[in-house]
Amino acid sequence: MNNKIRRIVIFSAVFILCAAIGVAAFTVFFDQAVIVRRKTIYRINTPDKVVAITFDDGPSPVWTPKILDALKKAGVKATFFMIGEHIVRYPEVARRVRDEGHEIGNHSYDHHVLLRYSMDSLAQEIKKDEKVIQEVTGVTTHYFRPPKAWLTSKEKKKVEGMGYRVVLWSLNSKDWVTFDEKYIVGYLARNIRPGDIILFHDSGGVFVTEGGNRSETVKAIPRLVEKLRAKGYKFVTITGLLDYAKQ
């Protein structure tokens, strides 16, 4: 390898690394979903004090069971947007989510940011996850949440043409960067509005979609439920939330 090619390779590697760090920093300090919410479900307009808690990136053999325990103790049903690869690895955890009455949504098969896909690849990614969800849990879902929220207008139309509704969120817990649970609960409780959709994660971290540390999420759930119930809020799944939009 001559010096010119070596410089190009090094420059390309540095550029990719900086871009990855930049994207991570952007999503830490700014909720990227804000700029792609158009023509998606990210909250509903309702006078009723109802909110939906959602989880992305599971199932996890470590954190999903602990989160399910916390939800069960709190008497709350949530919606879990699952990654197909994780369902294949941990089918018993996915079935437990179903068995305990929670809702399951499609979060793509391998969690790649979908802006890099062709329309056919996007459809294949969703269909592959759909097939795994159906085979493992017996559930047919009509809700899709794109990885990192990114979807173009054309991609949204494609997804809707497949029979899915694109679901984002209005409040982001930022638990994937392991903020303290007191911060998470305080932020959400201060900003909550009727009809909000709250984003949590039951797996993943800053640069990975599996593993991570969800201990703060587990601790945040009962405290958040307690605070919001004191304000008169009820907790529903995405389907339950949309029922209020019809009233």
C-alpha positions as CSV (number, residue, x, y, z in Angstrom):
1,M,0.0,0.0,0.0
2,N,1.6,3.3,-1.1
3,N,1.4,6.5,1.0
4,K,-1.4,8.1,-0.9
5,I,-3.7,5.1,-0.5
6,R,-2.7,4.8,3.2
7,R,-3.6,8.4,3.8
8,I,-7.0,7.9,2.1
9,V,-7.7,4.8,4.2
10,I,-6.7,6.6,7.4
11,F,-8.8,9.7,6.5
12,S,-11.8,7.5,5.7
13,A,-11.5,5.6,9.0
14,V,-11.2,8.9,11.0
15,F,-14.2,10.4,9.1
16,I,-16.4,7.4,9.8
17,L,-15.4,7.4,13.5
18,C,-16.1,11.1,13.9
19,A,-19.4,10.7,12.1
20,A,-20.4,7.9,14.5
21,I,-19.4,10.0,17.5
22,G,-21.3,13.0,16.1
23,V,-24.5,11.0,15.6
24,A,-24.2,9.6,19.1
25,A,-23.6,13.1,20.6
26,F,-26.5,14.5,18.6
27,T,-29.0,11.9,19.9
28,V,-27.7,12.3,23.5
29,F,-28.4,16.0,23.6
30,F,-31.2,16.3,21.1
31,D,-34.2,14.1,20.5
32,Q,-33.9,13.2,16.8
33,A,-37.4,12.0,16.6
34,V,-38.6,15.7,16.7
35,I,-37.5,16.2,13.1
36,V,-39.1,13.1,11.6
37,R,-42.5,13.0,13.5
38,R,-44.6,14.2,10.6
39,K,-47.1,11.6,9.6
40,T,-46.3,9.3,12.5
41,I,-48.0,8.5,15.8
42,Y,-45.9,10.1,18.4
43,R,-48.6,11.2,20.8
44,I,-52.4,11.7,20.7
45,N,-54.5,14.7,21.4
46,T,-56.8,13.9,24.3
47,P,-58.0,15.5,27.5
48,D,-57.8,12.2,29.3
49,K,-54.7,11.6,31.5
50,V,-53.4,8.5,29.7
51,V,-49.9,7.8,28.6
52,A,-48.1,4.8,26.9
53,I,-44.8,3.5,28.1
54,T,-42.8,1.8,25.4
55,F,-39.5,-0.1,25.3
56,D,-37.1,-0.6,22.4
57,D,-34.3,-3.0,21.4
58,G,-35.2,-6.1,23.4
59,P,-35.8,-8.7,24.3
60,S,-32.8,-9.0,26.7
61,P,-32.3,-12.1,28.9
62,V,-31.0,-9.8,31.7
63,W,-33.0,-6.6,31.6
64,T,-36.4,-7.5,30.0
65,P,-37.3,-9.9,32.9
66,K,-36.4,-7.3,35.5
67,I,-38.4,-4.6,33.7
68,L,-41.4,-7.1,33.4
69,D,-41.1,-7.7,37.1
70,A,-41.2,-3.9,37.8
71,L,-44.2,-3.5,35.4
72,K,-46.1,-6.4,37.0
73,K,-45.5,-5.0,40.5
74,A,-46.7,-1.6,39.4
75,G,-49.7,-3.0,37.6
76,V,-48.8,-1.4,34.2
77,K,-49.0,-2.8,30.7
78,A,-46.5,-1.5,28.1
79,T,-45.6,-1.9,24.5
80,F,-42.3,-3.6,23.5
81,F,-40.8,-2.9,20.1
82,M,-38.6,-5.9,19.5
83,I,-35.6,-6.6,17.3
84,G,-35.9,-9.9,15.3
85,E,-32.3,-11.0,16.0
86,H,-32.9,-10.7,19.8
87,I,-36.2,-12.6,19.5
88,V,-34.4,-15.5,17.8
89,R,-31.8,-15.6,20.6
90,Y,-34.2,-15.2,23.5
91,P,-37.6,-16.6,22.4
92,E,-38.7,-17.4,26.0
93,V,-38.3,-13.8,27.0
94,A,-40.4,-12.6,24.0
95,R,-43.1,-15.1,25.0
96,R,-43.1,-13.9,28.6
97,V,-43.7,-10.3,27.3
98,R,-46.8,-11.7,25.5
99,D,-47.9,-14.0,28.3
100,E,-47.9,-11.1,30.8
101,G,-50.3,-9.1,28.6
102,H,-47.9,-6.5,27.1
103,E,-48.1,-5.4,23.5
104,I,-45.4,-6.3,20.9
105,G,-44.3,-4.0,18.0
106,N,-41.9,-4.4,15.1
107,H,-38.4,-2.7,15.5
108,S,-36.8,-4.2,12.4
109,Y,-34.8,-7.5,12.3
110,D,-31.2,-6.2,12.9
111,H,-31.7,-2.5,13.9
112,H,-29.7,-0.9,11.1
113,V,-30.6,2.7,10.5
114,L,-33.1,2.3,7.7
115,L,-32.1,5.4,5.7
116,R,-29.4,3.3,4.2
117,Y,-31.8,0.7,2.8
118,S,-33.5,0.5,-0.6
119,M,-37.3,0.2,-0.5
120,D,-37.1,-3.5,-1.1
121,S,-34.5,-3.9,1.6
122,L,-36.7,-1.9,4.0
123,A,-39.7,-4.2,3.3
124,Q,-37.5,-7.3,3.8
125,E,-36.2,-6.0,7.1
126,I,-39.7,-5.4,8.4
127,K,-41.1,-8.7,7.0
128,K,-38.3,-10.7,8.5
129,D,-39.0,-9.3,11.9
130,E,-42.7,-9.8,11.4
131,K,-42.2,-13.4,10.6
132,V,-40.0,-14.0,13.7
133,I,-42.5,-12.2,16.0
134,Q,-45.4,-14.4,14.5
135,E,-43.5,-17.7,14.7
136,V,-42.1,-17.1,18.3
137,T,-45.0,-15.4,19.9
138,G,-48.0,-15.9,17.7
139,V,-48.6,-12.2,17.6
140,T,-49.4,-10.2,14.5
141,T,-48.4,-6.6,15.1
142,H,-49.3,-3.5,13.0
143,Y,-47.0,-1.1,14.7
144,F,-43.5,-0.3,13.5
145,R,-40.8,1.8,15.1
146,P,-37.8,2.5,12.9
147,P,-34.3,2.3,14.5
148,K,-33.2,5.7,15.8
149,A,-36.6,7.0,14.5
150,W,-35.1,7.7,11.0
151,L,-37.5,7.2,8.1
152,T,-37.9,9.4,5.0
153,S,-41.4,10.4,3.7
154,K,-41.2,7.8,1.0
155,E,-40.2,5.1,3.5
156,K,-43.2,6.0,5.7
157,K,-45.5,5.6,2.8
158,K,-43.9,2.2,2.0
159,V,-44.3,1.1,5.6
160,E,-47.9,2.2,5.7
161,G,-48.6,0.4,2.5
162,M,-47.4,-2.8,4.2
163,G,-50.2,-2.4,6.8
164,Y,-48.1,-0.8,9.6
165,R,-48.5,2.4,11.5
166,V,-45.3,4.2,12.3
167,V,-45.0,4.8,16.1
168,L,-42.4,7.2,17.5
169,W,-42.5,9.0,20.9
170,S,-43.1,12.4,22.5
171,L,-40.9,12.0,25.6
172,N,-37.5,10.4,25.5
173,S,-36.1,9.0,28.8
174,K,-32.6,8.9,27.4
175,D,-32.0,5.8,29.5
176,W,-29.7,4.3,26.9
177,V,-27.0,6.7,28.1
178,T,-27.6,5.6,31.7
179,F,-28.7,8.8,33.2
180,D,-29.6,8.6,36.8
181,E,-33.1,7.3,37.5
182,K,-33.9,10.4,39.5
183,Y,-33.1,12.6,36.5
184,I,-35.2,10.3,34.2
185,V,-38.2,10.4,36.5
186,G,-37.9,14.1,37.3
187,Y,-37.7,15.0,33.6
188,L,-40.6,12.8,32.5
189,A,-42.8,13.9,35.4
190,R,-42.2,17.6,34.7
191,N,-42.9,17.4,31.0
192,I,-45.7,14.8,30.9
193,R,-48.9,15.7,29.0
194,P,-52.1,13.6,28.3
195,G,-51.6,11.4,25.3
196,D,-47.8,11.2,25.5
197,I,-45.7,8.2,24.4
198,I,-42.7,7.6,26.5
199,L,-39.5,5.9,25.2
200,F,-37.5,3.5,27.3
201,H,-35.1,0.7,26.3
202,D,-34.9,-2.9,27.7
203,S,-31.5,-3.5,25.9
204,G,-28.7,-1.7,24.2
205,G,-26.3,1.2,24.9
206,V,-24.7,4.1,23.1
207,F,-23.1,2.1,20.4
208,V,-24.7,-1.3,20.7
209,T,-28.2,-2.7,20.4
210,E,-27.8,-5.6,22.9
211,G,-26.6,-5.6,26.5
212,G,-26.0,-2.2,28.0
213,N,-27.1,-1.3,31.5
214,R,-30.8,-0.8,32.2
215,S,-30.5,-0.8,36.0
216,E,-31.6,2.9,36.1
217,T,-34.6,2.0,33.9
218,V,-35.7,-0.8,36.2
219,K,-35.5,1.6,39.2
220,A,-37.2,4.4,37.3
221,I,-40.3,2.5,36.4
222,P,-42.0,2.3,39.9
223,R,-41.0,5.8,40.8
224,L,-42.4,7.2,37.5
225,V,-45.6,5.2,37.9
226,E,-46.1,6.4,41.4
227,K,-45.5,10.1,40.5
228,L,-47.8,10.0,37.4
229,R,-50.6,8.2,39.2
230,A,-50.4,10.9,41.9
231,K,-51.1,13.3,39.1
232,G,-54.1,11.2,37.9
233,Y,-52.5,9.4,35.0
234,K,-53.4,5.9,33.7
235,F,-51.0,3.7,31.7
236,V,-52.0,2.0,28.5
237,T,-50.5,0.2,25.5
238,I,-50.2,1.9,22.1
239,T,-53.5,0.2,21.1
240,G,-55.1,1.5,24.3
241,L,-53.8,5.0,23.7
242,L,-55.2,5.1,20.1
243,D,-58.6,4.0,21.5
244,Y,-58.7,7.4,23.4
245,A,-58.0,9.2,20.1
246,K,-61.2,7.7,18.7
247,Q,-63.4,9.1,21.5
